[in-house]
Amino acid sequence: MALTGRESAYRFTEETLVRFRYHGLSKAGKGVILRYLVKMTGKSPPQVQRLVRQHRETGRVRDRRGVPACAFARRYTKADAGLLAEVDALLGQRCGHATRAVMRRMYEEYGDQRFKRLATISNGHF
């Protein structure tokens, strides 16, 4: 029986750690609680250990995904992805090198501004 939803799993984890006074238990007792949390929350053992460490350091278990430590700036927009898909469909899904060459030529030789960012795309972005 795994809890549904991240917030309910985190709340359950925090309540369980406080209820059983996890940090004061013996090593064997901590192992039992960890296995119980894995079973009840549906989280992996490493994830439960990270939550326990977070509780030990801050006294709370919270979802920290809402505030990224260092978010990367987006280089390509959704419009770029749509344009790439359109080119790919028109060309019949050629190899990445050929697709890159077409997009570079569309910008450099024909001056199509829609291809400005895609003119320098790497194969890794496909």
DSSP file (Angstrom, degrees, kcal/mol; ACC not computed):
  #  RESIDUE AA STRUCTURE BP1 BP2  ACC     N-H-->O    O-->H-N    N-H-->O    O-->H-N    TCO  KAPPA ALPHA  PHI   PSI    X-CA   Y-CA   Z-CA
    1    1 A M              0   0    0      0, 0.0     2,-0.3     0, 0.0    41,-0.1   0.000 360.0 360.0 360.0  95.7    0.0    0.0    0.0
    2    2 A A        -     0   0    0     39,-0.1    39,-0.2    40,-0.1    38,-0.1  -0.706 360.0-113.2 -91.8 142.9    1.9    3.0   -1.2
    3    3 A L        -     0   0    0     37,-1.9     2,-0.4    -2,-0.3     6,-0.1  -0.447  29.1-127.2 -70.5 145.8    0.7    6.5   -0.5
    4    4 A T  S    S+     0   0    0     -2,-0.1     4,-0.2     4,-0.0    -1,-0.1  -0.813  70.8  28.8 -96.8 135.7   -0.4    8.5   -3.5
    5    5 A G  S  > S-     0   0    0     -2,-0.4     4,-1.7     3,-0.1     5,-0.1   0.340  77.0-109.4  92.9 137.5    1.1   11.9   -4.0
    6    6 A R  H  > S+     0   0    0      1,-0.2     4,-2.6     2,-0.2     5,-0.2   0.915 114.3  52.3 -64.1 -46.5    4.5   13.4   -3.1
    7    7 A E  H  > S+     0   0    0      1,-0.2     4,-2.7     2,-0.2    -1,-0.2   0.903 109.7  48.1 -62.4 -41.9    3.2   15.7   -0.4
    8    8 A S  H  > S+     0   0    0     -4,-0.2     4,-2.4     1,-0.2    -1,-0.2   0.883 112.2  50.0 -67.3 -36.1    1.3   12.9    1.5
    9    9 A A  H  X S+     0   0    0     -4,-1.7     4,-2.3     2,-0.2    -2,-0.2   0.905 112.8  46.5 -66.7 -40.7    4.3   10.7    1.3
   10   10 A Y  H  X S+     0   0    0     -4,-2.6     4,-2.5     2,-0.2    -2,-0.2   0.909 112.9  49.1 -67.5 -41.6    6.6   13.4    2.7
   11   11 A R  H  X S+     0   0    0     -4,-2.7     4,-2.6    -5,-0.2    -2,-0.2   0.922 112.0  49.2 -62.9 -43.5    4.1   14.3    5.4
   12   12 A F  H  X S+     0   0    0     -4,-2.4     4,-2.5     2,-0.2    -2,-0.2   0.904 110.5  51.1 -61.5 -42.4    3.8   10.6    6.4
   13   13 A T  H  X S+     0   0    0     -4,-2.3     4,-2.4     2,-0.2    -2,-0.2   0.935 111.7  46.4 -61.2 -47.2    7.6   10.3    6.5
   14   14 A E  H  X S+     0   0    0     -4,-2.5     4,-2.0     1,-0.2    -2,-0.2   0.926 113.4  48.4 -62.9 -44.9    8.0   13.3    8.7
   15   15 A E  H  X S+     0   0    0     -4,-2.6     4,-2.9     1,-0.2    -1,-0.2   0.891 111.9  49.9 -63.1 -39.4    5.2   12.1   11.1
   16   16 A T  H  X S+     0   0    0     -4,-2.5     4,-2.3     2,-0.2    -1,-0.2   0.915 109.2  51.0 -66.3 -43.3    6.7    8.6   11.3
   17   17 A L  H  <>S+     0   0    0     -4,-2.4     5,-2.3     1,-0.2     4,-0.3   0.895 116.0  41.8 -61.7 -39.9   10.2    9.9   12.1
   18   18 A V  H ><5S+     0   0    0     -4,-2.0     3,-1.0     3,-0.2    -2,-0.2   0.924 112.9  53.1 -72.1 -44.9    8.8   12.1   14.9
   19   19 A R  H 3<5S+     0   0    0     -4,-2.9    -2,-0.2     1,-0.3    -3,-0.2   0.894 117.9  35.4 -59.3 -43.0    6.4    9.4   16.2
   20   20 A F  T 3<5S-     0   0    0     -4,-2.3    -1,-0.3    -5,-0.2    -2,-0.2   0.370 104.9-125.1 -94.7   5.8    9.1    6.8   16.6
   21   21 A R  T X 5 -     0   0    0     -3,-1.0     3,-1.9    -4,-0.3     4,-0.4   0.948  36.5-173.5  48.4  56.2   11.9    9.2   17.6
   22   22 A Y  G > <S+     0   0    0     -5,-2.3     3,-1.8     1,-0.3    -4,-0.1   0.834  71.5  58.1 -51.3 -45.7   13.9    7.8   14.7
   23   23 A H  G 3  S+     0   0    0      1,-0.3    -1,-0.3    -6,-0.3    -2,-0.1   0.645 106.7  49.6 -68.9 -13.6   17.1    9.7   15.5
   24   24 A G  G <  S+     0   0    0     -3,-1.9    -1,-0.3    -4,-0.1    -2,-0.2   0.421  90.9 104.8-101.1   0.2   17.4    8.2   18.9
   25   25 A L  S <  S-     0   0    0     -3,-1.8     2,-0.0    -4,-0.4    -4,-0.0  -0.288  76.0-102.0 -77.9 163.6   16.8    4.6   17.9
   26   26 A S     >  -     0   0    0      1,-0.1     4,-2.5    -2,-0.0     5,-0.2  -0.270  40.6 -99.1 -73.3 170.6   19.4    1.8   17.6
   27   27 A K  H  > S+     0   0    0      1,-0.2     4,-1.9     2,-0.2     5,-0.1   0.899 125.8  49.4 -60.2 -41.5   20.8    0.8   14.3
   28   28 A A  H  > S+     0   0    0      1,-0.2     4,-1.7     2,-0.2    -1,-0.2   0.903 110.9  49.9 -65.3 -41.0   18.5   -2.2   14.1
   29   29 A G  H  > S+     0   0    0      1,-0.2     4,-2.1     2,-0.2    -2,-0.2   0.886 108.7  52.2 -64.6 -39.3   15.5    0.0   15.0
   30   30 A K  H  X S+     0   0    0     -4,-2.5     4,-2.7     1,-0.2    -1,-0.2   0.888 106.7  54.3 -63.8 -38.3   16.4    2.5   12.3
   31   31 A G  H  X S+     0   0    0     -4,-1.9     4,-2.3     2,-0.2    -1,-0.2   0.892 107.3  50.2 -62.3 -40.1   16.6   -0.2    9.7
   32   32 A V  H  X S+     0   0    0     -4,-1.7     4,-2.2     2,-0.2    -1,-0.2   0.927 112.1  47.2 -64.2 -44.6   13.1   -1.4   10.6
   33   33 A I  H  X S+     0   0    0     -4,-2.1     4,-2.6     2,-0.2    -2,-0.2   0.906 111.0  51.8 -65.0 -41.5   11.7    2.2   10.3
   34   34 A L  H  X S+     0   0    0     -4,-2.7     4,-2.4     2,-0.2    -1,-0.2   0.931 111.0  46.8 -61.3 -45.4   13.5    2.7    6.9
   35   35 A R  H  X S+     0   0    0     -4,-2.3     4,-2.3     1,-0.2    -1,-0.2   0.889 111.8  52.0 -63.4 -38.3   12.1   -0.5    5.5
   36   36 A Y  H  X S+     0   0    0     -4,-2.2     4,-2.7     2,-0.2     5,-0.2   0.922 110.3  47.9 -62.3 -45.0    8.6    0.5    6.8
   37   37 A L  H  X S+     0   0    0     -4,-2.6     4,-2.6     2,-0.2     6,-0.5   0.888 110.4  51.9 -65.8 -38.8    8.9    3.9    5.1
   38   38 A V  H  X S+     0   0    0     -4,-2.4     4,-1.6    -5,-0.2    -1,-0.2   0.936 113.9  44.2 -60.5 -46.0   10.1    2.4    1.8
   39   39 A K  H  < S+     0   0    0     -4,-2.3    -2,-0.2     1,-0.2    -1,-0.2   0.913 118.9  41.2 -65.9 -44.0    7.1    0.0    1.8
   40   40 A M  H  < S+     0   0    0     -4,-2.7   -37,-1.9     1,-0.2    -2,-0.2   0.848 121.8  37.4 -77.9 -34.8    4.5    2.6    2.8
   41   41 A T  H  < S-     0   0    0     -4,-2.6    -1,-0.2   -39,-0.2    -2,-0.2   0.717  94.3-132.1 -91.7 -20.8    5.6    5.5    0.7
   42   42 A G     <  +     0   0    0     -4,-1.6     2,-0.1    -5,-0.4    -4,-0.1   0.563  61.4 135.9  78.9   6.9    6.7    3.6   -2.4
   43   43 A K        -     0   0    0     -6,-0.5    -1,-0.3    -5,-0.2    -2,-0.1  -0.478  60.9-102.7 -84.0 159.2   10.0    5.6   -2.5
   44   44 A S     >  -     0   0    0     -2,-0.1     4,-2.5     1,-0.1     5,-0.2  -0.420  32.7-108.4 -76.5 156.6   13.3    3.9   -3.1
   45   45 A P  H  > S+     0   0    0      0, 0.0     4,-2.4     0, 0.0     5,-0.2   0.897 120.0  50.8 -54.5 -43.4   15.6    3.2   -0.2
   46   46 A P  H  > S+     0   0    0      0, 0.0     4,-2.0     0, 0.0     5,-0.1   0.896 110.3  50.1 -62.5 -36.3   18.1    6.0   -1.3
   47   47 A Q  H  > S+     0   0    0      2,-0.2     4,-2.1     1,-0.2     5,-0.2   0.916 110.4  49.1 -66.7 -41.7   15.2    8.5   -1.6
   48   48 A V  H  X S+     0   0    0     -4,-2.5     4,-2.4     1,-0.2    -1,-0.2   0.904 109.9  52.2 -63.5 -40.0   14.0    7.6    1.9
   49   49 A Q  H  X S+     0   0    0     -4,-2.4     4,-2.3    -5,-0.2    -1,-0.2   0.881 108.1  51.4 -63.5 -37.1   17.5    8.0    3.2
   50   50 A R  H  X S+     0   0    0     -4,-2.0     4,-2.4     2,-0.2    -1,-0.2   0.897 110.2  49.2 -64.9 -39.3   17.7   11.4    1.6
   51   51 A L  H  X S+     0   0    0     -4,-2.1     4,-2.2     2,-0.2    -2,-0.2   0.896 110.7  50.0 -66.2 -39.1   14.4   12.4    3.3
   52   52 A V  H  X S+     0   0    0     -4,-2.4     4,-2.4     2,-0.2    -2,-0.2   0.908 110.9  49.6 -65.1 -41.0   15.7   11.1    6.6
   53   53 A R  H  X S+     0   0    0     -4,-2.3     4,-2.4     1,-0.2    -2,-0.2   0.907 109.6  51.6 -63.6 -41.1   18.9   13.2    6.2
   54   54 A Q  H  X S+     0   0    0     -4,-2.4     4,-2.6     1,-0.2     6,-0.6   0.905 110.6  48.8 -61.2 -41.0   16.8   16.2    5.3
   55   55 A H  H  X S+     0   0    0     -4,-2.2     4,-2.1     1,-0.2    -2,-0.2   0.899 110.9  50.0 -65.8 -40.0   14.8   15.7    8.5
   56   56 A R  H  < S+     0   0    0     -4,-2.4    -2,-0.2     1,-0.2    -1,-0.2   0.894 117.4  40.3 -64.9 -39.1   17.9   15.3   10.6
   57   57 A E  H  < S+     0   0    0     -4,-2.4    -2,-0.2    -5,-0.2    -1,-0.2   0.846 134.3  16.5 -80.1 -35.0   19.5   18.5    9.2
   58   58 A T  H  < S-     0   0    0     -4,-2.6    -3,-0.2     2,-0.3    -2,-0.2   0.595  92.4-121.8-116.0 -15.7   16.4   20.8    9.1
   59   59 A G  S  < S+     0   0    0     -4,-2.1     2,-0.3    -5,-0.5    -4,-0.2   0.522  85.6  77.7  83.3   4.1   13.8   19.1   11.3
   60   60 A R        -     0   0    0     -6,-0.6     2,-0.5    -9,-0.1    -2,-0.3  -0.933  69.2-138.4-141.0 162.0   11.4   18.9    8.4
   61   61 A V        +     0   0    0     -2,-0.3     2,-0.3    -3,-0.1   -47,-0.2  -0.956  40.0 159.8-123.7 109.9   10.7   16.9    5.3
   62   62 A R        -     0   0    0     -2,-0.5     2,-0.7   -11,-0.1    -2,-0.0  -0.914  46.8-106.5-132.4 155.1    9.7   19.1    2.4
   63   63 A D        -     0   0    0     -2,-0.3     3,-0.4     1,-0.1    -2,-0.0  -0.724  31.2-177.7 -80.0 117.0    9.6   19.0   -1.4
   64   64 A R    >   +     0   0    0     -2,-0.7     3,-0.8     1,-0.2    -1,-0.1   0.278  57.3  96.6-100.6  11.1   12.5   21.2   -2.6
   65   65 A R  T 3   +     0   0    0      1,-0.2    -1,-0.2     3,-0.1    -2,-0.0   0.753  68.8  71.1 -72.7 -23.2   11.8   20.8   -6.3
   66   66 A G  T 3  S+     0   0    0     -3,-0.4    -1,-0.2     1,-0.2    -2,-0.1   0.757 101.1  45.8 -65.8 -23.8    9.8   24.1   -6.5
   67   67 A V  S <  S-     0   0    0     -3,-0.8    -1,-0.2     3,-0.0     2,-0.1  -0.845  83.3-152.8-123.0  93.2   13.0   26.1   -6.1
   68   68 A P        -     0   0    0      0, 0.0     3,-0.4     0, 0.0    -3,-0.1  -0.380  13.2-136.6 -67.6 143.2   15.8   24.8   -8.3
   69   69 A A  S    S-     0   0    0      1,-0.3     2,-0.2    -2,-0.1    -4,-0.0   0.908  93.4  -0.7 -65.3 -42.8   19.3   25.5   -7.0
   70   70 A C  S    S-     0   0    0      2,-0.0    -1,-0.3    -3,-0.0     2,-0.2  -0.668  77.3-160.9-151.3  87.4   20.6   26.5  -10.4
   71   71 A A        -     0   0    0     -3,-0.4     2,-0.3    -2,-0.2    -4,-0.0  -0.507  19.3-126.5 -74.9 137.4   18.1   26.3  -13.2
   72   72 A F        -     0   0    0     -2,-0.2     2,-0.2     1,-0.1    -1,-0.1  -0.615  25.0-113.2 -81.6 141.1   19.5   26.2  -16.7
   73   73 A A        -     0   0    0     -2,-0.3     2,-0.4     1,-0.1    -1,-0.1  -0.509  33.0-112.4 -71.6 141.0   18.3   28.8  -19.2
   74   74 A R        -     0   0    0     -2,-0.2    -1,-0.1     1,-0.2     3,-0.1  -0.606  30.1-175.0 -76.2 129.4   16.3   27.3  -22.0
   75   75 A R        +     0   0    0     -2,-0.4     2,-0.4     1,-0.2    -1,-0.2   0.838  69.1  45.2 -91.6 -38.4   18.1   27.7  -25.3
   76   76 A Y  S    S-     0   0    0     42,-0.0    -1,-0.2     3,-0.0     2,-0.1  -0.885  75.5-144.5-113.1 138.6   15.4   26.4  -27.6
   77   77 A T     >  -     0   0    0     -2,-0.4     4,-1.8    -3,-0.1     5,-0.1  -0.345  31.1-103.3 -92.1 174.2   11.8   27.3  -27.5
   78   78 A K  H  > S+     0   0    0      1,-0.2     4,-2.3     2,-0.2     5,-0.2   0.844 124.2  57.3 -65.1 -32.9    8.7   25.2  -28.2
   79   79 A A  H  > S+     0   0    0      2,-0.2     4,-2.4     1,-0.2    -1,-0.2   0.892 104.7  51.6 -64.2 -38.5    8.4   27.0  -31.5
   80   80 A D  H  > S+     0   0    0      2,-0.2     4,-2.6     1,-0.2    -2,-0.2   0.909 109.1  50.0 -63.0 -41.7   11.9   25.7  -32.3
   81   81 A A  H  X S+     0   0    0     -4,-1.8     4,-2.2     1,-0.2    -2,-0.2   0.901 111.3  48.8 -64.2 -40.4   10.9   22.2  -31.4
   82   82 A G  H  X S+     0   0    0     -4,-2.3     4,-2.1     2,-0.2    -1,-0.2   0.898 111.7  48.9 -65.2 -40.4    7.9   22.4  -33.6
   83   83 A L  H  X S+     0   0    0     -4,-2.4     4,-2.6     2,-0.2     5,-0.2   0.902 110.3  51.4 -66.0 -41.0   10.0   23.8  -36.5
   84   84 A L  H  X S+     0   0    0     -4,-2.6     4,-2.6     1,-0.2    -2,-0.2   0.909 110.5  48.9 -61.1 -42.4   12.5   21.0  -36.1
   85   85 A A  H  X S+     0   0    0     -4,-2.2     4,-2.2     2,-0.2    -2,-0.2   0.882 110.8  50.9 -65.0 -38.3    9.7   18.4  -36.2
   86   86 A E  H  X S+     0   0    0     -4,-2.1     4,-2.2     2,-0.2    -2,-0.2   0.928 112.4  45.4 -65.2 -45.3    8.3   20.1  -39.3
   87   87 A V  H  X S+     0   0    0     -4,-2.6     4,-2.3     1,-0.2    -2,-0.2   0.914 112.2  52.5 -63.3 -42.9   11.7   20.0  -41.1
   88   88 A D  H  X>S+     0   0    0     -4,-2.6     5,-2.9     1,-0.2     4,-0.7   0.898 110.7  46.9 -61.1 -41.5   12.2   16.4  -39.9
   89   89 A A  H  <5S+     0   0    0     -4,-2.2     3,-0.4     3,-0.2    -1,-0.2   0.890 112.6  49.5 -68.4 -39.4    8.9   15.4  -41.4
   90   90 A L  H  <5S+     0   0    0     -4,-2.2    -2,-0.2     1,-0.2    -1,-0.2   0.857 113.3  46.2 -68.2 -34.7    9.5   17.2  -44.7
   91   91 A L  H  <5S-     0   0    0     -4,-2.3    -1,-0.2    -5,-0.2    -2,-0.2   0.561 114.6-113.7 -85.3  -8.2   13.0   15.6  -45.1
   92   92 A G  T  <5 -     0   0    0     -4,-0.7    -3,-0.2    -3,-0.4    -4,-0.1   0.854  65.2 -63.3  78.1  35.1   11.8   12.1  -44.2
   93   93 A Q  S   <S-     0   0    0     -5,-2.9    -1,-0.1    -6,-0.2    -4,-0.1   0.946  76.5-176.4  54.4  59.4   13.8   11.9  -41.0
   94   94 A R        -     0   0    0     -6,-0.2    -2,-0.1     1,-0.2    -3,-0.1  -0.115  37.6 -70.2 -70.5 178.0   17.3   12.1  -42.4
   95   95 A C     >  -     0   0    0      1,-0.1     4,-2.1     4,-0.0     5,-0.2  -0.249  48.2-106.3 -68.6 162.9   20.3   11.8  -40.3
   96   96 A G  H  > S+     0   0    0      1,-0.2     4,-2.7     2,-0.2     5,-0.2   0.857 117.7  56.5 -59.8 -38.4   21.2   14.6  -37.8
   97   97 A H  H  > S+     0   0    0      1,-0.2     4,-2.1     2,-0.2    -1,-0.2   0.922 109.5  45.2 -62.0 -44.6   24.1   15.9  -39.9
   98   98 A A  H  > S+     0   0    0      2,-0.2     4,-2.1     1,-0.2    -1,-0.2   0.902 113.4  49.9 -66.2 -41.3   21.8   16.4  -43.0
   99   99 A T  H  X S+     0   0    0     -4,-2.1     4,-2.2     1,-0.2    -2,-0.2   0.909 110.6  50.1 -64.1 -42.3   19.1   18.0  -40.9
  100  100 A R  H  X S+     0   0    0     -4,-2.7     4,-2.5     1,-0.2    -1,-0.2   0.909 109.4  51.7 -61.3 -42.5   21.6   20.4  -39.3
  101  101 A A  H  X S+     0   0    0     -4,-2.1     4,-2.4     1,-0.2    -1,-0.2   0.902 109.3  49.7 -63.1 -41.3   23.0   21.3  -42.7
  102  102 A V  H  X S+     0   0    0     -4,-2.1     4,-2.3     2,-0.2    -1,-0.2   0.924 112.6  46.7 -63.4 -44.6   19.5   22.2  -44.0
  103  103 A M  H  X S+     0   0    0     -4,-2.2     4,-1.4     2,-0.2    -2,-0.2   0.877 111.9  50.7 -68.2 -36.7   18.7   24.3  -41.0
  104  104 A R  H  X S+     0   0    0     -4,-2.5     4,-3.1     1,-0.2     5,-0.3   0.931 112.4  46.8 -64.3 -45.0   22.0   26.1  -41.2
  105  105 A R  H  X>S+     0   0    0     -4,-2.4     4,-1.9     1,-0.2     5,-1.6   0.878 106.2  58.7 -65.0 -37.7   21.5   26.9  -44.9
  106  106 A M  H  <5S+     0   0    0     -4,-2.3     6,-2.4     3,-0.2    -1,-0.2   0.876 116.9  34.1 -59.5 -36.4   17.9   28.0  -44.3
  107  107 A Y  H  X5S+     0   0    0     -4,-1.4     4,-0.8     4,-0.2    -2,-0.2   0.935 126.3  36.2 -83.3 -50.9   19.3   30.7  -41.9
  108  108 A E  H  <5S+     0   0    0     -4,-3.1    -3,-0.2    -5,-0.2    -2,-0.2   0.910 129.3  27.1 -74.9 -43.2   22.6   31.6  -43.5
  109  109 A E  T  <5S+     0   0    0     -4,-1.9    -3,-0.2    -5,-0.3    -1,-0.1   0.855 132.9  30.9 -90.6 -37.1   21.8   31.4  -47.2
  110  110 A Y  T  4<S-     0   0    0     -5,-1.6    -3,-0.2     2,-0.1    -2,-0.1   0.550  95.3-131.7-101.9  -8.5   18.0   32.1  -47.3
  111  111 A G     <  +     0   0    0     -4,-0.8     2,-0.8    -6,-0.3    -4,-0.2   0.721  41.5 165.6  70.5  22.1   17.9   34.4  -44.3
  112  112 A D    >   -     0   0    0     -6,-2.4     3,-1.7     1,-0.2    -1,-0.2  -0.631  24.8-158.7 -75.3 109.5   14.9   32.7  -42.7
  113  113 A Q  G >  S+     0   0    0     -2,-0.8     3,-1.6     1,-0.3     4,-0.3   0.687  83.4  73.9 -66.1 -19.6   14.9   34.2  -39.1
  114  114 A R  G 3  S+     0   0    0      1,-0.3     4,-0.3     2,-0.1     3,-0.3   0.773  96.5  51.6 -63.6 -23.4   12.9   31.2  -37.7
  115  115 A F  G <> S+     0   0    0     -3,-1.7     4,-1.6     1,-0.2    -1,-0.3   0.260  75.7 108.1 -97.3  11.7   16.1   29.1  -38.1
  116  116 A K  T <4 S+     0   0    0     -3,-1.6     4,-0.3     1,-0.2     3,-0.2   0.931  89.1  31.9 -57.5 -50.7   18.4   31.5  -36.2
  117  117 A R  T >4 S+     0   0    0     -4,-0.3     3,-1.1    -3,-0.3    -1,-0.2   0.870 119.0  54.1 -75.0 -36.5   18.7   29.3  -33.1
  118  118 A L  G >4 S+     0   0    0     -4,-0.3     3,-1.3     1,-0.2    -1,-0.2   0.652  89.2  78.0 -74.3 -14.5   18.4   26.0  -34.9
  119  119 A A  G 3< S+     0   0    0     -4,-1.6    -1,-0.2     1,-0.3    -2,-0.1   0.777 102.8  37.3 -65.1 -25.0   21.3   26.9  -37.3
  120  120 A T  G <  S+     0   0    0     -3,-1.1    -1,-0.3    -4,-0.3    -2,-0.2   0.160  86.0 136.9-111.9  17.8   23.8   26.1  -34.6
  121  121 A I    <   -     0   0    0     -3,-1.3     2,-0.2   -21,-0.1   -17,-0.1  -0.326  44.5-138.6 -67.2 146.8   22.0   23.1  -33.0
  122  122 A S    >   -     0   0    0      1,-0.1     3,-1.4   -22,-0.0     4,-0.4  -0.635  23.5-109.7-101.8 164.3   24.2   20.1  -32.1
  123  123 A N  G >  S+     0   0    0      1,-0.3     3,-1.4    -2,-0.2    -1,-0.1   0.821 115.1  67.2 -60.9 -30.2   23.3   16.4  -32.7
  124  124 A G  G 3  S+     0   0    0      1,-0.3    -1,-0.3     2,-0.2    -3,-0.0   0.743  94.7  57.3 -62.9 -23.2   22.9   16.0  -28.9
  125  125 A H  G <         0   0    0     -3,-1.4    -1,-0.3     1,-0.2    -2,-0.2   0.615 360.0 360.0 -84.7 -11.8   19.9   18.3  -29.0
  126  126 A F    <         0   0    0     -3,-1.4    -1,-0.2    -4,-0.4    -2,-0.2   0.523 360.0 360.0 -70.5 360.0   18.0   16.1  -31.4
